[in-house]
């Protein structure tokens, strides 16, 4: 059973867009948006509230980051990046996502590549990065060159949405101040979780990626409710039953969740894959730092 279907969100499009405009004009915090959702829509449960709030935040992010018709003179830091440097201590600071970000930022500064259509970085840039990474310490984390290429492209998209990469005079430019900030992890995490279009970073099934993003907070709650080491397929089946995202034991969708979403949760240090768990099923576990990150995402 779906708590909030795509049809329900479409039914509330007018109210969602209206509330998003108010949030931009008055610079609502994410907590204020949650309160406005409760007052406007009167959601019947936690999952409806999360879905509606996420839809509104997504509208806000698209408007802010695209430089759209928002009033001049406003500081949108509270809404777009609701973190400050004091938040950094509770987040993983040595995760693969940060290492990839640091590597890409350094290479962009050195190479200053010209961008192509839709401000995409050229394949030659990525190929040079892969060649360098396969000779670095990071090869121990991902040894397959094709998979590494995928993760580099995903990371670059997330960095753009985080405001870490800009285009100036046809070339990619790094926001070095933001890349050096203690709150870099929080900025990247927010870009991944809220601002990035998942079909752009999970491209093998765009419709599945879009639907997954709508239900991501439900999946997060299911992860948080599982202590110790647990099975990806069992978690996925509970998620399918709860949301209607897929049918039980749908191997394609289970693999989709594992290869894309759970891999990136691993890159952010939120989960890990225990090496010796026995059995054929893929198993994961929430890290100690990951529990704090999940709690933060749940309680924004």
Secondary structure by P-SEA (a helix, b strand, c coil): cccccaaaaaaaaaaaaaaaaaaaaacccaaaaaaaaaaacccccaaaaaaaaaaaaaaaaaaaaacccccccccccccccccccccccccccccaaaaaaaaaaaaaaaccccccccccccaaaaaaaaaaaaacccccccccaaaaaaaaaaaaaaaaaaccccccccbbbbccccccccaaaaaaaaaacccccccccccccaaaaaaaaaaaaaaaaaaaaccccccaaaaaaaaaaacccccccaaaaaaaaaacaaaaaaaaccccccccccccbbbbbbcaaaaaaaaaaacc
